[in-house]
Each structure stands twice: as C-alpha cells, then as structure tokens.
Amino acid sequence: MLIQLGLEDKEIAVYMGLLELGEASVLSVSKKTGVKRPTAYLVLEALEKQGLVSRVMKGKKISFTPQHPRKILTEAEIRLKQLKEILPQFEATMMRADNKPRVKIYEGKDALDRAYDEAFVVKGEILFLSNIEVTYEVYMRTLQKFDYTNFSPEFSCRELIVDSEVARTYAKRVARQYRTLRFMPKEYAPFATDIGIFGNNAIVTSGTKEYFCVRIESKEIADAFRAMFEAMWQISRDAESSLSIQK
C-alpha cells in the first residue's frame, strides 16, 4: 500500500520500523532499519511533512512517533475529495489552452512513473508496445496500479509485447476481458523501447538505464502511433492462443 502512495524504499523502511518501535529517537530508528542516522533524520522529516509521523520534543531531545495507519486512508480520502472539488477548474483551464502539441520530458526512475498518471483518468483504450523486461525495470509502480484497475468497455487495454519467458508469465497473470495481449513477430525483437498511447498522449521511453521518456500531447501524433500499433497488431500472435498451444 505504501508503494502505491508514492513512498520510496527508505521511507517505507523507516515508517514500518517506527510502527514497531512506537515513539523512538532517530538513532533508534537508524539501528532498527539499517538506514544511516543522517539519512534517517531526513527521511523522518519527509514523512513528517506528509503527515505520516509526528515529532515529539522532550527537553532538548527529539523523538518521532508514527501516525496510525488508518490516518493514511483518511488523509487520502480527504485529498481525493478536495481534488474532485477543484477538478472542474483544472479541466476548464486545460480547455482554454491552445492546440499546440505539448511535450514533457521525464528523467529519473521515480519521475517516469508519473508520466502515466493521467492514463488512469482518461476513459477509452490504452495501448502499449513494449519489452516487458524494460517495463518491469522502469514502470513497476505503474504496473502495480494496473493490477488494481477495473477494466471495462469504458477503460480497456491492449498490449503488444516481445515474446520471452518473462513475457509469457506476465501474459498468463494479467490477460483478462478488456485486457488483451499479443506477441510481436520475432523479427521485431529486440524491442528495447516502451511506447504507450492513450487519449491524445503518446509516451516513448528509452530502454536504456538512463530512465528517460518523452510524453507528447497531440491528437495527430497519438493517432499516428495508434496506426502504427494497429498495423503491428494485425501481424502479431494472440498471447492466450500461443500459451494454450504451449500447454
């Protein structure tokens, strides 16, 4: 759950350690979690800003105490309610914007996952062309979000992936109604890029360790990528049929 809230590994380790300790000093948290003391203090400060821990002053000594896990849910519900209230203002602002293509660059592993945030609020079909090994490396949090997504006629997904043992395991796990997969022809592998298309957006991710992607918001460009996807879809193998043959 904490990963879905956007917490980093050290933040999760420190919060979980503090849950076990109750009220504790930075030194105690450091010993408990194995996170170096200066880093543990910075992490605790970050968690404090997010409302997950509280600072306790006893004379000149500083200690921290965790907020009850249920408070995380309450805070998330409050923020969601606030967002829903101001959402019409944001949408109106977006509609007033000009029609020029908008390009956004994401750099760094944590930043890349935010590239797909809007995909979960835009109705319609989302398309992927990817090498699942690259996707696992770069978009693990996004994949976890998809695991909790209710696919339906209003929000469906098609994926074209490079055939491999990892891809076959992935296909067996995620294939369902309104989420279909096909394996790309072998002559197109290796495919070391992840491409996603949804709404008027096309996202192209580098398959290297640079953790770099470009998101282009343009109906014309998104439609061009869709045409490329459809052409590849027609010459690709249905994943479920391929897996049943393998059985």
C-alpha positions as CSV (number, residue, x, y, z in Angstrom):
1,M,0.0,0.0,0.0
2,L,2.8,2.4,0.9
3,I,4.3,2.0,-2.5
4,Q,1.0,3.0,-4.1
5,L,1.2,6.2,-2.0
6,G,4.4,7.1,-3.8
7,L,6.8,6.4,-0.8
8,E,10.3,5.5,-1.6
9,D,12.0,2.3,-0.2
10,K,13.8,4.1,2.6
11,E,10.6,6.0,3.6
12,I,8.7,2.7,3.8
13,A,11.5,1.1,5.8
14,V,11.6,3.9,8.3
15,Y,7.8,4.2,8.7
16,M,7.5,0.4,9.2
17,G,10.4,0.4,11.7
18,L,8.8,3.3,13.6
19,L,5.5,1.4,13.7
20,E,7.3,-1.4,15.5
21,L,9.2,0.9,17.8
22,G,6.4,3.3,18.7
23,E,8.0,6.5,19.9
24,A,11.7,6.4,19.1
25,S,14.8,8.6,18.6
26,V,16.5,9.0,15.3
27,L,19.3,6.8,16.5
28,S,16.9,4.0,17.5
29,V,15.2,4.2,14.1
30,S,18.6,4.1,12.4
31,K,19.6,1.0,14.3
32,K,16.2,-0.7,13.7
33,T,16.1,-0.1,9.9
34,G,19.8,0.0,9.0
35,V,19.3,3.4,7.4
36,K,22.2,5.7,8.3
37,R,21.4,8.2,11.0
38,P,21.7,11.4,8.9
39,T,19.6,9.8,6.2
40,A,17.1,8.5,8.7
41,Y,16.6,12.1,10.1
42,L,15.9,13.4,6.6
43,V,13.5,10.6,5.8
44,L,11.6,11.2,9.1
45,E,11.4,14.9,8.2
46,A,9.9,14.0,4.8
47,L,7.4,11.6,6.5
48,E,6.5,14.4,8.9
49,K,5.7,16.7,6.1
50,Q,3.4,14.0,4.6
51,G,1.6,13.7,7.9
52,L,2.8,10.1,8.5
53,V,4.9,10.7,11.6
54,S,4.9,13.3,14.4
55,R,7.8,15.0,16.2
56,V,7.9,14.8,20.0
57,M,10.0,17.2,22.0
58,K,11.2,16.3,25.5
59,G,13.5,19.0,26.7
60,K,16.3,19.1,24.1
61,K,15.7,15.5,22.9
62,I,13.8,14.9,19.7
63,S,11.9,11.7,19.0
64,F,9.3,10.6,16.5
65,T,6.1,8.7,16.7
66,P,4.1,7.1,13.8
67,Q,0.6,8.1,12.9
68,H,-1.9,5.3,12.9
69,P,-2.1,3.5,9.5
70,R,-5.8,4.3,9.3
71,K,-4.9,8.0,9.3
72,I,-3.2,7.4,5.9
73,L,-6.5,6.2,4.5
74,T,-8.4,9.2,6.0
75,E,-5.8,11.7,4.6
76,A,-6.1,10.1,1.1
77,E,-9.9,10.3,1.2
78,I,-9.7,14.0,2.2
79,R,-7.3,14.8,-0.6
80,L,-9.4,12.9,-3.1
81,K,-12.5,14.8,-2.1
82,Q,-10.6,18.1,-2.3
83,L,-9.2,17.2,-5.8
84,K,-12.7,16.3,-7.0
85,E,-14.0,19.7,-5.9
86,I,-11.3,21.6,-7.8
87,L,-11.1,19.3,-10.8
88,P,-13.6,21.3,-12.9
89,Q,-11.4,24.4,-12.6
90,F,-8.4,22.4,-13.8
91,E,-10.3,21.0,-16.7
92,A,-11.6,24.4,-17.7
93,T,-8.1,25.7,-17.7
94,M,-6.9,22.9,-19.9
95,M,-9.7,23.5,-22.4
96,R,-8.7,27.2,-22.7
97,A,-5.2,26.2,-23.7
98,D,-4.1,26.4,-27.3
99,N,-4.0,23.4,-29.6
100,K,-0.2,23.3,-30.0
101,P,1.4,19.9,-29.1
102,R,2.7,19.9,-25.6
103,V,5.9,18.0,-24.9
104,K,7.0,16.9,-21.4
105,I,10.3,15.2,-20.6
106,Y,10.6,12.9,-17.5
107,E,14.0,12.0,-16.2
108,G,14.8,9.6,-13.3
109,K,13.2,6.4,-12.3
110,D,10.7,8.0,-9.8
111,A,9.7,10.7,-12.3
112,L,9.0,8.2,-15.1
113,D,6.1,6.6,-13.2
114,R,4.3,9.9,-13.1
115,A,4.2,10.0,-16.9
116,Y,1.2,7.6,-16.9
117,D,-0.8,9.2,-14.1
118,E,-3.4,10.7,-16.5
119,A,-3.9,7.3,-18.1
120,F,-6.0,6.3,-15.1
121,V,-8.5,9.2,-15.5
122,V,-8.8,9.3,-19.3
123,K,-11.6,7.0,-20.5
124,G,-11.1,4.9,-23.6
125,E,-8.4,2.4,-24.6
126,I,-4.8,2.4,-23.7
127,L,-2.3,0.8,-26.0
128,F,1.3,-0.5,-25.3
129,L,4.2,-1.7,-27.4
130,S,6.8,-2.9,-25.1
131,N,9.5,-5.3,-24.0
132,I,8.2,-6.4,-20.6
133,E,11.7,-6.6,-19.1
134,V,12.1,-2.9,-19.8
135,T,8.7,-2.2,-18.4
136,Y,9.4,-4.1,-15.2
137,E,12.6,-2.2,-14.8
138,V,11.1,1.3,-15.3
139,Y,7.4,1.1,-14.6
140,M,6.9,-1.3,-11.7
141,R,4.7,1.1,-9.8
142,T,2.6,1.8,-12.9
143,L,2.1,-2.0,-13.4
144,Q,1.0,-2.3,-9.8
145,K,-1.6,0.4,-10.4
146,F,-2.9,-1.5,-13.4
147,D,-3.2,-4.6,-11.1
148,Y,-5.9,-2.7,-9.1
149,T,-7.6,-1.3,-12.2
150,N,-11.1,-2.4,-13.1
151,F,-11.1,-2.9,-16.9
152,S,-14.4,-2.4,-18.7
153,P,-15.7,-1.2,-22.0
154,E,-15.1,2.3,-20.8
155,F,-11.4,1.6,-19.9
156,S,-9.7,-1.2,-21.8
157,C,-6.1,-2.1,-22.7
158,R,-4.3,-3.9,-25.5
159,E,-0.6,-4.7,-25.2
160,L,1.9,-5.8,-27.8
161,I,4.9,-7.3,-26.1
162,V,8.2,-9.1,-27.1
163,D,7.8,-12.8,-26.6
164,S,10.0,-14.2,-23.8
165,E,9.6,-16.4,-20.7
166,V,9.1,-13.3,-18.6
167,A,6.5,-12.1,-21.1
168,R,4.6,-15.4,-21.1
169,T,4.5,-15.4,-17.3
170,Y,3.3,-11.8,-17.4
171,A,0.6,-12.6,-20.0
172,K,-0.8,-15.5,-18.0
173,R,-1.1,-13.3,-15.0
174,V,-2.7,-10.2,-16.5
175,A,-4.7,-11.4,-19.5
176,R,-8.5,-11.0,-19.0
177,Q,-11.6,-9.5,-20.5
178,Y,-10.9,-6.0,-21.8
179,R,-7.1,-6.5,-21.3
180,T,-5.7,-8.5,-24.3
181,L,-2.1,-9.2,-25.3
182,R,-0.3,-10.3,-28.4
183,F,3.3,-11.3,-29.0
184,M,5.3,-9.3,-31.6
185,P,6.9,-11.1,-34.5
186,K,10.4,-12.3,-33.6
187,E,11.9,-10.3,-36.4
188,Y,11.0,-7.1,-34.5
189,A,12.8,-8.2,-31.4
190,P,14.8,-7.0,-29.5
191,F,12.4,-4.1,-28.9
192,A,14.1,-2.0,-26.3
193,T,11.6,0.8,-26.1
194,D,8.3,1.2,-24.2
195,I,5.5,3.1,-26.1
196,G,2.2,3.9,-24.6
197,I,-0.8,5.6,-26.3
198,F,-3.9,6.9,-24.5
199,G,-6.2,9.8,-25.2
200,N,-4.2,12.4,-27.1
201,N,-1.0,11.3,-25.5
202,A,2.0,9.2,-26.8
203,I,4.7,8.3,-24.3
204,V,8.1,7.0,-25.6
205,T,10.5,5.6,-23.0
206,S,14.2,4.8,-23.5
207,G,15.1,1.2,-22.9
208,T,18.5,2.1,-21.5
209,K,19.5,2.7,-17.9
210,E,19.1,6.4,-18.5
211,Y,15.5,6.4,-17.3
212,F,14.2,8.9,-19.8
213,C,10.9,9.3,-21.5
214,V,9.1,11.9,-23.6
215,R,5.3,12.5,-23.4
216,I,3.7,14.2,-26.4
217,E,0.2,15.5,-26.1
218,S,-1.1,15.9,-29.6
219,K,-4.1,14.2,-31.2
220,E,-2.4,13.9,-34.6
221,I,0.8,12.3,-33.1
222,A,-1.2,10.0,-30.9
223,D,-3.3,8.9,-33.9
224,A,-0.1,8.2,-35.9
225,F,1.1,6.0,-33.1
226,R,-2.2,4.2,-33.0
227,A,-2.0,3.5,-36.7
228,M,1.5,2.0,-36.1
229,F,0.1,-0.1,-33.3
230,E,-2.8,-1.4,-35.3
231,A,-0.5,-2.4,-38.2
232,M,1.7,-4.3,-35.8
233,W,-1.4,-5.8,-34.0
234,Q,-2.6,-7.4,-37.2
235,I,0.7,-9.3,-37.8
236,S,1.2,-10.4,-34.2
237,R,0.2,-13.6,-32.4
238,D,-2.6,-13.8,-29.8
239,A,-0.9,-14.4,-26.4
240,E,-3.6,-16.6,-24.9
241,S,-3.7,-18.8,-28.0
242,S,0.1,-19.1,-28.0
243,L,0.2,-20.0,-24.4
244,S,-2.6,-22.7,-24.8
245,I,-0.6,-24.3,-27.6
246,Q,2.5,-24.3,-25.4
247,K,0.5,-26.3,-22.8
